[in-house]
Amino acid sequence: MPSRPPRALGARAALVALVSLFTAGYLAPYLLPTVVGRLSAGLGLGATQAGLVGSILLLGSASAGFTLAAHGERIGPRRAARLGLAAMAVGYGTSATTDAVLTVVAGAVVGGFGSGTATAVAAAGIAGRPDPHRASALGLLAVSATAGALYLTLPHLGGGHALPFAAIAGTALLVWPVTAWLPGEAPVAREAAVAGPLPQRSAGTVLACGILLWSMAQNALWGVSGRIGLTQAGLSEVTLGVVFAAALGAGLMGVVVAGALGSRLGRAVPIGAGTALIAGCVLLSSASEGPVSFATGEILWNAAYPVVLSYLLGLAASLDPRGRWAVMVGSASSLGVACGPVTGSVLSEAAGYRGMGLTLCVLLLLVAVPMTAVARHVSGRPLVPGSIRRRGGAPAAVLAATTATPPSLLPQLGAPEQEVTEIRVPASRRRAARSAFRLARPTDRG
């Protein structure tokens, strides 16, 4: 029985390693509601203090991406991944084994930095694959399934803050062996293009500021959703875990829907209408006094969130073909995510859960206006198969995909569409130009 080619085995092993690393890195943000809730209940922290610990964890995760961006190529993917996983195991493991608040916070900072490092390595590796969309979808599927299984399992194993931290640290240790399938050294960097002026500065600045507030509002609710479900909606911890698992499943469906829709609706409609729907879900979840309304709000919200996010990131990519706005908008989103838990805790303590939900709802509706305006203002459409056509011909992206063109030369998703300008040539020059050419025949030599 013939064995598979070594190159195919290497590519598949690298994909498994990247998806596993993606899962480990994203697991802490996905488990944020149960982490914050158990910190509050197990260590006697107030709502604001527990939310601050969650924000510190996510801030450490966000800062790791900037650090790795500057030094990642010198370190190499395998070494950087192992450093991140080691930091996760040590940091989260320390937080799980102590009741001292300062030690728990220090462990969360170290673990959060490790999570961000693992995520950054996985994201860079996935972006360099021939089919990054498929690899990203596999990563989302893996982390959602892992987090959903933990939400269903942890309530049956006991209370306290140790279990979620131990689960994240244990996942890091389980992923460690597959890092052997990552490259030991970074690939040779391509020659950098000459940097030009940053285009669409006004639109990019508005989008970056908008997505910072948009992400902060999302994570403000996510950080206190566990407490809302337990204290206001009257759910048990087991039922709450089922609701969160269903919400994560709805998020996967949202990713599928976003991929199926593509650019059919443009960007303005999904961003504007989707954010308005999210604002309504936030209001519904925060005001819930029963399990049905709470579950409905959480599931609908988690289904709509990835759809809108995918269009926002696509809009950022269209502002600059070299991806500079995409990096800055992504960084602004990470900063908003890090500020979310403490924002939700402060608002809920000051105005109650209903007041917090109303405030976040109004904020989302206000932020939707400038982001939708940016989407309408930017005339370039994302480059997808079929978006470039010759006159009467097949889509250029489809033609390129059927040849042996290197992947780096294929039209990339998110690049602005190239406009074709017709040049009029006088009739006398056209006749002169035609006379300079003749038909090529097999007998012709050079």
Residue pairs with C-beta under 8 A, 6 or more apart in sequence:
10 181
13 178
13 181
14 125
14 181
14 182
14 183
15 129
15 135
15 138
16 178
16 181
17 81
17 125
17 178
17 179
17 180
17 181
17 182
18 122
18 125
18 126
18 129
18 135
18 139
18 182
19 122
19 135
19 138
19 139
19 142
20 142
20 175
20 178
21 81
21 84
21 85
21 118
21 119
21 121
21 122
21 125
21 175
21 178
21 179
21 182
22 118
22 119
22 122
22 123
22 126
22 139
22 142
22 143
23 139
23 142
23 143
23 146
23 171
23 175
24 85
24 88
24 115
24 118
24 168
24 171
24 172
24 175
25 61
25 84
25 115
25 116
25 117
25 118
25 119
25 120
25 121
25 122
26 115
26 119
26 139
26 143
27 115
27 143
27 146
27 147
27 167
27 168
27 171
28 35
28 57
28 58
28 61
28 92
28 111
28 112
28 115
28 168
29 58
29 61
29 115
29 337
30 143
30 144
30 146
30 147
30 248
31 147
31 150
31 151
31 164
31 167
31 168
32 54
32 57
32 58
32 219
32 222
32 223
32 341
33 222
33 223
33 224
33 225
33 226
33 244
34 151
34 154
34 164
34 226
34 241
34 244
35 54
35 57
35 161
35 164
35 165
36 50
36 51
36 53
36 54
36 223
36 224
36 226
36 227
36 341
36 345
37 50
37 226
37 227
37 230
38 159
38 160
38 161
38 163
38 164
39 45
39 50
39 53
39 54
39 104
39 161
40 46
40 47
40 49
40 50
40 227
41 159
42 159
42 160
42 161
42 162
43 50
43 99
43 101
43 104
43 161
45 53
45 101
46 349
47 224
47 227
47 345
47 348
47 349
48 342
48 345
48 346
48 349
49 345
50 341
50 345
51 223
51 224
51 341
51 342
51 343
51 344
51 345
51 346
52 341
52 342
52 345
53 104
53 105
53 108
53 341
54 223
54 341
54 342
55 223
55 338
55 339
55 340
55 341
55 342
56 105
56 108
56 109
56 112
57 108
57 109
57 111
57 112
57 115
58 112
58 219
58 334
58 337
58 338
58 340
58 341
59 112
59 335
59 338
59 339
60 108
60 109
60 110
60 111
60 112
60 113
60 115
60 116
61 112
61 113
61 115
61 116
61 119
61 334
61 338
62 116
62 331
62 334
62 335
62 337
62 338
63 113
63 116
64 84
64 112
64 113
64 114
64 115
64 116
64 117
64 119
64 120
65 116
65 119
65 120
65 331
65 334
66 331
67 117
68 75
68 80
68 116
68 117
68 120
68 121
69 120
72 80
72 120
72 121
72 124
72 186
73 186
73 189
74 186
75 83
75 186
76 183
76 184
76 185
76 186
77 121
77 124
77 125
77 182
77 183
77 184
77 186
78 179
78 180
78 182
78 183
78 184
79 184
80 117
80 120
80 121
81 117
81 118
81 121
81 122
81 179
81 182
82 176
82 179
83 114
83 117
84 113
84 114
84 115
84 116
84 117
84 118
84 120
84 121
85 114
85 118
85 172
85 173
85 175
85 176
85 179
86 114
86 172
87 110
87 111
87 113
87 114
87 117
88 111
88 114
88 115
88 118
88 168
88 169
88 172
89 114
89 169
89 172
89 173
89 176
90 107
90 110
90 111
90 114
91 106
91 107
91 108
91 109
91 110
91 111
91 112
91 113
91 114
91 169
92 107
92 108
92 111
92 114
92 165
92 166
92 168
92 169
92 172
93 107
93 165
93 166
93 169
94 103
94 106
94 107
94 110
95 103
95 104
95 107
95 108
95 111
95 161
95 165
96 107
96 161
96 162
96 163
96 165
96 166
96 169
97 162
98 104
98 107
104 161
107 165
108 165
111 165
111 168
111 169
114 172
115 168
118 172
118 175
121 182
122 139
125 182
126 132
126 135
126 136
126 139
128 187
129 135
130 407
133 259
133 413
137 255
137 259
140 251
140 252
140 255
140 306
141 252
144 248
144 249
144 251
144 252
146 171
147 244
147 245
147 248
148 244
148 245
148 248
148 249
149 245
150 164
150 167
151 240
151 241
151 242
151 244
151 245
151 248
152 241
152 242
152 245
153 241
154 163
154 164
154 167
154 241
155 236
155 237
155 238
155 240
155 241
156 238
157 163
159 237
193 322
195 322
198 204
198 320
198 324
198 325
199 319
199 320
200 319
200 320
200 325
200 378
203 319
203 374
203 377
203 378
204 316
204 319
204 320
204 325
204 328
204 329
206 370
206 371
206 373
206 374
207 312
207 315
207 316
207 319
207 325
207 329
207 371
207 374
208 325
208 328
208 329
208 332
209 332
210 367
210 370
210 371
210 374
211 312
211 316
211 329
211 332
211 333
211 336
211 371
212 332
212 333
212 335
212 336
213 336
213 363
213 367
214 275
214 312
214 333
214 336
214 364
214 367
214 371
215 332
215 333
215 334
215 335
215 336
215 337
215 340
216 336
216 337
216 339
216 340
216 343
217 282
217 336
217 340
217 360
217 363
217 364
217 367
218 278
218 305
218 336
218 337
218 340
219 336
219 337
219 338
219 339
219 340
219 341
219 343
219 344
220 340
220 341
220 343
220 344
220 347
220 356
220 360
221 282
221 285
221 286
221 301
221 340
221 344
221 356
221 357
221 360
222 340
222 341
222 344
223 340
223 341
223 342
223 344
223 345
224 341
224 344
224 345
224 348
224 353
224 356
225 244
225 285
225 298
226 240
226 244
227 348
228 285
228 286
228 288
228 294
228 353
229 235
229 239
229 240
229 243
229 294
229 298
230 236
230 237
230 240
232 288
232 289
232 353
233 288
233 289
233 290
233 291
233 293
233 294
234 289
234 290
234 291
235 243
235 291
235 294
239 291
243 291
243 294
243 295
243 298
243 299
244 298
246 295
246 299
247 298
247 299
247 301
247 302
248 302
250 299
250 300
250 302
250 303
251 302
251 303
251 305
251 306
253 303
254 302
254 303
254 304
254 305
254 306
254 307
255 306
255 307
255 310
257 303
257 307
258 270
258 306
258 307
258 310
258 311
259 310
261 270
261 307
262 384
263 381
263 382
263 384
263 387
266 375
266 381
267 311
267 314
267 315
267 375
267 378
268 372
268 375
268 376
270 307
270 308
270 311
271 308
271 311
271 312
271 315
271 368
271 371
271 372
271 375
272 368
272 369
272 371
272 372
272 375
274 304
274 307
274 308
274 311
275 308
275 364
275 365
275 367
275 368
275 371
275 372
276 364
276 365
276 368
277 300
277 304
278 301
278 304
278 305
278 308
278 364
279 360
279 361
279 362
279 364
279 365
279 368
280 361
281 297
281 298
281 300
281 301
281 304
282 297
282 301
282 357
282 360
282 361
282 364
283 297
283 357
283 358
283 361
284 293
284 296
284 297
284 300
285 293
285 294
285 297
285 298
285 301
285 357
286 297
286 353
286 354
286 356
286 357
286 358
286 360
287 293
287 353
287 354
287 357
288 294
288 297
309 333
311 375
312 329
312 333
312 371
313 326
313 329
313 330
314 382
314 413
314 414
315 374
315 375
315 378
316 325
316 326
316 328
316 329
316 330
317 323
317 325
317 326
317 382
317 413
317 414
317 415
318 378
318 380
318 381
318 382
318 414
318 415
318 416
319 325
319 326
319 378
320 326
321 415
321 416
326 414
344 356
344 360
347 355
347 356
347 359
347 360
348 355
348 356
351 358
351 359
380 416
380 417
381 387
381 416
381 417
382 413
382 414
382 415
382 417
383 397
383 411
383 412
383 413
383 414
383 415
383 416
383 417
384 397
384 413
385 395
385 397
385 398
385 401
386 395
386 397
386 398
387 395
387 397
387 417
388 395
388 396
388 397
388 411
388 417
388 418
389 395
389 396
390 396
393 399
396 411
397 410
397 411
400 409
400 410
400 411
401 410
425 433
